[in-house]
Amino acid sequence: MDMQQKLQELNEKRKVLEQGGGAKEIERQHSMTKLTAWERMELLFDSGTFRELNIWSVPLKTSFDIDDRNLPRDAVVIGYGEVHGRPVLSYGHDFTALAGTQAVVQNSKVAKIMQRAVVEGIPFVGMADSGGVRIHDMFGRSGFRPLIRGCTIAEAGHLMYSPPIASGVVPQISLMIGPCYAGSAYSPIMADFVIMCKGTSYMSVASPPLLKAVTSVDATQEEIGGAWLHATTTGSCDFFVESDEEAIARCRELLSFLPSNWKEKPPRVDTGDDPNRREEKLLHIVSLDASLPYDVHDVISQVVDNGHFFELQSLFAPNLVIGLSRLAGQVVGIVANNPAVAAGSLDVNTSDKEARFIRCCDAFNIPLIFLVDTPGFLPGKEQEQSREGLERHAAKPVFAICESTVPKIVVYLRKCYGAGRLVMGTERMGVDAVYAWPSAELRVVDIEAAIKEIHRKDLTSAENPEQWLAEKVKEFSERFAEPDLSGAIQTVEDIIDPQETRPLLIKTLKRLSGKLEPARPWRKHSLVPL
């Protein structure tokens, strides 16, 4: 046999391995509206750039009958390629091979990709589609060989160790496009971004049968771990999608906004949008009547390049909007109150949503823009007394703003009352530029509540208390809530024409491009109020 024949033989074996569990299992995978691991890789990476690693891997022996099964690659595909011309590493569970269950070799292959990403300074994408831990592997002879830091391979401790080490160093994206129970979910959920698919993605500590066996409670996969649950209620899902194809398309677009690692700035692109563009529509979106709602998306679309806003967690805590856009080609993170939902008020969920996004943008050198229109935290016995603890959660975005070092710009669109000023940032908290529209109303406390406290006797003795209170509210509003007064005491740097918002933001970002943050005390890490 010569070299050419040997290569031909290897290529034929490679084609067989690329089929995973075989034609019948591939057909079954497609019947569940899911792509195979190999098909997902080809969609994720630029055409012709994907290179699989360790394709010849086979499971270690367990001493059980499962040793006789054909499990190519130990049910996982790993490799590298390019996304928008930049290198990316990835792994994808192969559900066609024994439901993509986790085992010794599989775990070591996945950990290899995570560790390489940190060393090489490039993002990694995990495509999770696994039935969980392969029980045979836990008890078989191979399951107790040490790997790193005192963990056994079967314990998969290195899969838990790697994401925290990579956190803030390189972007980590998890596509949960299949079931993810217990151990198969613990590692992916630690990624920076999580994408889940309607009808096929499930993430929970226990599967419904296990839950039934332990607690005697009947529950469906959707009820305890469906994509909709995590997108709307738990906040664990950043993007809720309809298909594998959409999940991968979202992942590719997300990567276009992110740098390869923390030492780089996000890629700048020529969007073709005029940086000096003025929008007359901005004069009409926000009413001077603070009680009238509007959708802040309408403001964002008029300001950012080509109106394109890449929103995250759109279904979770929608009274606060977060996402990525570009201004003159520069990537920015946007945090905006949305008066169309609960008047743009703040709560436990908006606090968590905002704080995590701020820290993510800060980790990857993405400037932040805050568009403010909120009455602050609405008083509520339920949230104050709940196990979540409103004050503890409210401290998270405040902490994140103060700790962040990227350029930060605040624009007051309309109302900002009480603690809303702290949660959305002030100059003394490290915000670099603060502007206000003429419609802005800045209040330390609610004016009506303050009058009732200060003029309690006058209100009680008034012939018409309601009329007296209304007149006082108007008087106090004119005296203490107008933006020109805030400008006079340096709360804001300027009151601007709404039409100038886009060009002014771009000019300010250019001014802040060389920002040097003053030296801070050395420490191992901060203690976020988790």
C-alpha positions, 0 to 999 in steps of 0.5 A: 500500500502506498501513501496515496492508497493510505490517504484514500483509506483514511478519507473513507474512514473520515466520511463514515465518522462524519456521519455520527451514529449513522443514517437512521440516527441522522434521520431521527435527528432531522425528524426532531427538527434538529441538525446534526453536529457536523451540519451545525458546524458547517453552518456556524463557520465561513464556508470551507474553513471548519477543521475538525480535531480529534475525529479519531477519538473512541470511548474508553472501556467501561466493562459494560455491554455498551463497550460493543456500541459504535460511538464515533468521536465519543459523541462530540465534534470539536474543531476550529474555523473562521466566522466573519474571517476571524478564528473561533473554536467550537464543540458540538454534542453529537446526539446521533451517538447515544444521545450525545451523553457525556463521557470520559473522552468527550469531556476531555475533548470539550475541555480542550477547546475551552482551554485552547480558547484562553491560550489562543485568545479566541472565542469559543462556541458550545453547541449543547445537545446531550442527554446528560451523563453516561451512567455506564461511564461513571461506574466503569473502570475508566471513570476514575483516572485523574485528569487535573486539579484532583478531579476525575475525568468522569466527574467532569470537574474540568468542564466546570473549571474552564468557563470561569477561567475563560470568563472575561478573557474570551467571549463564550457563547452557548447554543442550547439546541437540544436537551441539557440536564444536570451535568450537561447544563452546568457548564454551558450556563456559565457562558456569557451568552445563551441561545435556546430553541423553541421546542427542542431546548430544555435545561434543568437540573433533573429530567421529568422522569427523575423529578417524578422518581424523587418527588412524585411530581409530574412535570413536562420538559417545557414546565421545568426547563423549556426555552420559553421559561428561561427566556421569559421567567428565569432570564437564563436565555438571551435569545429565544429562537425558532430553529437551529438555523436561526440559533446559529445565525444569531450566534454569528451576528453576535460574534460580529459585535465582539472582540476576540478577547479582552485585550482587543476592541470590537471590530469596527465596520463601515456601515455607510450611515452618515455620522452627522445624520439628524432625525426630526422624528426624535422631536415627536416620539417622546411626549412632554407629558410624563404619563404618556408611554412610548416604545424606546425602541423607536428612539434607539432605531433613529439614533444608531447606524441604519436603525439596527439594534441587536437586542438581548433578553428581549422577553425578560424584564422588558421594562428595561432594554439592553443590546448592541448597536453601532455608531459610526461603525463603533460597537456600543452597548445600550441600556434603556428604560422602556416606558411602554412597559410598566412605565419603565420602572425598575425592579429585581429583574431589571437590576439583574439584567442591567448589571450583567450586561454592563459587566459583559460590555466592560469586560470586552471594551464596549462603550455604554450608552444609557437612555433614561426615562424611569420613575425609579423603583416603584414601592411594593411590599411584595418585592421588598419582602420577597426572598430576592431582596430588592435592595440587594438586587438594586445594588448590582447595577450601581456596583457594575456602573461604578466598577466599569472602566469603559466610556459611559454616556447618559442621556435623560430623555424624560423622567428620572426619579429617586434611585433611578439616577443611581441605577442609570448612572451619574457623573460622580459614579464614573459616567463620562458625559451626561446630556438631557433632552428639554423634556427631562425631569430629574427628581431626587424624590417623587414631588407629590410624596415630598409635598405631602410630607413637607406640607402635611398641615397645610394640605390637611387644612386646605379647603380643597386638598386636591386642588391645593396639592395639584398647584403645589406639584406644578410649582415644585415641578417648575422650580426643581424638576427642570433640566436647566436647573440640573445643568446649572448645578452640573448634574448634566453637561448640556440640554440638547436638541433631540435631533442632535443626539446621534451626532453628539453621541458619536463626537463624544465617543470619539473624544472618549476613545483614548480614555485613561481610567485612574489607577485603582487599588489592587485586589484579587476581585470585587465582591459583587452583591450576588 
